[in-house]
Amino acid sequence: MALISVFAYGVSATNFTRLYYISAFQEVLMVALLVGAILIYLRSFRVGGGSRGYIAVYVIFILSLLSKETAVVFPGILFLIDWWKQRISIKRLVPFIIVALVYSYFRFVKLGSITGESYIWDFSLKKAGNSLMWYGFWSLGAPEFFMDYVSSGLRVLPRFFVDFASWAYVIIFLLVSLSLGFVGLVARRFMTYWKTIILGGGLFIGGLLPVIFLPWHKFTLQLGLPMVGVALIFGVLLKKRSFIAYSFALGYVALNVLSNVLYLSHNYTVGRADLSYRVYEYYVKNYPTPPRGSYFEFVNDTTDYGKQWGSSKQIAQATSSSNMFKVLYNDPNYEVYFEDYPGPRPSNERKIEVSTKMFTQ
């Protein structure tokens, strides 16, 4: 069961963004810390377990919060584990709950709420259900970009078959087959493994709670911790040999490998990495030092990306706005500007317009 779960997690295409996108290391570290904390927690309360393990879990929880705020769900995960092991003790969980509450206060009250175009809270259960459905599809191996080709009512847009030709049919066939196979396996084995299936489902939904009400911020990147629950379910569903189990495992590997391959040419992390490198090379060659009395502004000189997603915004996403230039010029206050982001510009400096076409085409 353990080997099946680890293999399912390792082959998952949801890992692509976390491993390819260097700024996603916070997610990788947070998951590694919490999984380690869970293992220590389980061992600490066996016969002969001491308090040192409990203290270690407490410290690791704090470190995971310093890595990424979504670790705040950890007390709920410990409650699920206690329920699974039939040893619920609220008193034992109180210190974790206190840390989570104090952290949440400083993170969201003192530091302010998360801002950005995609960070729009919507507590509609319908939209939360839609997000949960997509996270479920991605957990099975569906490529992240598939969501962009599906309209309301799960109707696949014709351009999906134009952009991906025969691969589109393979993706749809495998996804539908895996969805039906998963439901069938759960229905067949729920009575035997119901507690572990509920634990895995709780880990999946609980891990998504910090983002489930952000319908415009759905990314496979968020599945680092929830996939632990999914992999746990796969472990109990597939450990008993049967035709449907073998078929499901083969289909799961095929879809995830296919998604990983397609990501190399279609995932935004790959495109942004290449784009940022081209911008970096250009500035190292042409502007190794910042010009005095001037500022850079990337302009929209291509219509490929449309009004809502201009080409200068593409550059801003790839360079993390001005952050690349702050590092390049070793100046934490250095600013560049992008046409897609209006606002005040330096009035006493000359504007140097930078074409985005030479980087995006």
N, C-alpha and C positions, 0 to 999 in steps of 0.2 A: 504493500500500500504506500509506504513512504517513497519508494523508488518511482512508482507511477506518478505520485503527486509532484515530486521534484522534477521529473521529466516533463510533465504537463506544464509546469510553471516555466521551465527553462526554454521550451520550444515555442512558447506563446509569442505571437507577433506583437503583443502589447509591450514587450520589452524593447522594441526597436527604438522608439523615441527616447526612452530613458537611457539607453546605452549609447545612442548616436549623438544626442544633444547634451553637450557638456554641462550646460546650466541646469540640467535635470538631475545632477548628481545628488542634490538635496533629497529627491524622492528615493533614490537608490539607498542612500545612507539611512534615511528614516525607516525604510522597510527592513533593512538589515538589522538595525538596532531593535526594532519592535519584535521581529521574529526571534532574535537572540534573547530578548527579555521574556518572551513567552516560554521559550525552552527552559530558561532558568526558573521561571515561576512554577512550571510544572514539576521540576525536580526538587524545588525547595520545600514542597509540602508533601513529599512522599514520607514514608516512615523513616525517621532519623534525620529529616531535613531541618536545617537551622535557620536563624534569622539573617545570616549573612547573604544568602541568596535573595531574600526579600528586600534587603537594603540595596543590593546590586540592581534589582529590577526597578526600584524607585529611582536610582541614579540614572539608569539607562533611559527611563521614561523622560526625565528632564532633558537629557541629551537629545533625544528624538524630537522633543518640542523645539529645541534650539536649531534643529535641522529643518523641520517643516511643521507648520501649524496644524496640518491635518492629523498629526499624531495625537491630537486632543481626544480622539475617540478611544484611546487605549483603555481607560477605566471600564468602558462598556464591553470591550473585548475580554478583559479579565473577568467580568461578571458572567459572560457567556461561557468561558472556560470553567468557572466555578460551578455553573449550572450543569455543564457537561460531565464534570467530575463528581457532581452531587455533594458539594461541600461549600455552599454559598455562605459567605461571611461579609456582611456589609462593613463591619468594623475594620476588617483587613483592607477594604477598598477605600475607606475614607481618606487616607493620605493622598492617594492618587486623584480622587475627586477634587480635593482641596487644591492641589497643584493645577489641575485642569481648569478650575474656576478662576483661580488667581491669574493664570497665564491668559485665559480668554479675556479677562477684564483689561489687562494691560495691552494685549494685542489689538483688541477691537474697540476699546473705549479710549484708552490713552493714546495709542498710535493711530487710531482712526480705522474706518472700514476699508476694505479692499476697493481700489478704484481701477477704472479701465473700461474700454468699450464692451468687453465680453463679461465683465463682472457685474451683471444686473440680476439682482435677486428676484425670484418669482416663486411664490409658495403655492402655486397651482398644483394640485395633485395630478392633474392630467399631464402637465408638462414634466413633472417629476417622474411619472410613469413612463413617459416617452424617453426620458434620459436613461432610466433604469433599463429599458428595453435595449437601447443602443449599447450601453455598457455590457449587457448580456451578450449581444451579438459579437461585440469585439472580444469578449472573453472566449468565445468559441473559435475565434480566428478571423472574423470578417475584417477586411482592411478598413482603416479609419476613414479613408476618403469615400467609401461606399455610401456613407450618410449623405454626402453632397449630391448623390444621384437618385435619392429616394424622396418622393413627395408625400403628401398626406395620404393616408390609406395604404401605406407601404407599396405605392406604385413606383416601379423602377422607370426612370426617365430614359427615353430612347437614346440620348447621347452617351449613356453608359456603355451601350453596345457598340457605339461608334468609336469611343475613346479606347475601349479595351477588347474589341472584337470578340473572338472566341473565348478569351479568358473571362469575359463577363458571365457567360453561361456556366462556366466551371465554378465560379465564385458563388453564384446563386444556387446552383445544384448542391454544392457542398454545404452551404449555410443552411438551406432548408432541411437537408438530410440530417445534419448535426443537431439542429433544433428539435426535430421530431425524435431523433435517437435519444437525445438528452431527456426529453419528457418521458419517453418510454422506459428508459433505464431507471429514472427516479420513481416512476409509478410501480415498476416491478420490484424494486429493492428498498422502497421507503420503509416498509414495516420492519425490515431487518436492521437497517442502518439509520433510522429516523433521527436519532439524537445527533449523529455526526453530520448528517445532511442539514439539519437545522443549524448546527454550529457553523458549518461552512457558509450557509446562506446568510446567517447573522454577520459573519465576518465580511461577506461581500457587500451587503446593504449598509452595515455599520461603517465600513471603510469609505463608502461613498457619501455618507451623510454630510460632510463638509462641503460637497460640491453638487449634490443632487438637485439643489434648488437654484443652480446657476445654469439655466437651459442654454445659454449662449456660450458656455465655457465647458463644452463636452470634448474631452480628449482622452485618448488611450493612455496618456501619461499618468492620469489619475488612478489607474488600475494596479499600481504597484502593490498596495496592501490588500485591496479586494480580491486580487487574483490568488492570494494565499488561500482564501476561503473556497474559491472555485476549484483550485488544485486539490484541496482536501476532499471536496465532493467527488472529483474525478477519481481519486484514489480508492474510495469505497465503492464507487459504481463499476470500476473496471477491474478490480482485483479478482473477481470471480469470472472465470473464463466462459465465454459464450460467443455465438456468432455475432450478436448485436454489439457486444463489448469490443470484439476485434474490429468490426466494421467502423464503430464510432472512433476508436483509437486511430485507425488508419486515415479516416476522413479528417480527424482533428489535425494530425501531423501534416497531411497534404494541404489543407487550407492555410495553416499557419506558415508553412514553408513558402507557399505561393504568395501570401501577403508580404512576407519578408522580402522576397525577390522583387515584387512590384514596388515596395517602398523605396528601393534603391533609386528608382527613377521618378517616383511620384510623391514621396513624403516631403513635407515642408521642411523638415530638419535638414535633409540633404541639400535642398535648394538654397536654404538660408546659409548653410555652411559654405557652399560654393560662392554665393553672392558676397558674403562678408569677406571671403578671402580675396575676391577680385577688387573690392573696395580697398582693402588693406594694402594690396600690392600697388594700386594706383597712387595712394597717398604716400607710401614709403618712397616711391620713385619720383613723384612730382612735388610733393610737399613734405619733405622729411622734417621740416620745422614749420610751425604755424606762421602764416603771413601776418605781419603786424598791421593793425588798422583795418583789418578785413575779417569777414566771417563767411562761412560756407553755407549755402542753401541748396539742397537737392530739389530740382524742379521736375515737374511731370511733363516730359517731352515724349511720352509714348502713351497710346490709348489702350494698350493691351489689357490693362487691369481694371478699367472702368472707373467711373466717378467715385463710387463708394470705397474702392480699394486701389488707390492710385499707386503709381510706380514709386513715388518717393516714400510712401508708407511701407513698401516692400523693403526699401533700404533701411528705414528706421527699425523695422522688425529684425532685420539681419544684423544690424550693428548695435542693437539695444539702445536706439536713439543716439545720445552723445557718448555713451559709455566707452565704445571702442576708441573714440578720439581722445577721451580723457586718459586712457591707458597709453595710447600711441604717443601723445605729447606730454605725458607725465604731469598733467594738470587737472586736478579734481574739479575745477570750476569751468573747464573749457566746454563750450556749447557749439553745436552745429544745428542747422534748422532744416525743416522739411516742408515743402509746399502744402502737403496734405494736413499739416498741423499749423493752423493760423495762430497768430499771437504777436506780441511785441518783439521787434527786432532791434538790435543795437543802432541807435540813430546817428551815432558819430563814427560808424565804421562802414566801409565799402562792402557791398555784397558781391561775393564770388559765386555765380550760378554754376552748379555742377549737374551735368546731364545724368539722368538715370538710365537712359537707353543703352549707354555703352556697358553698363553692368548687367542689365536685365535681358539683353538680347544677344 
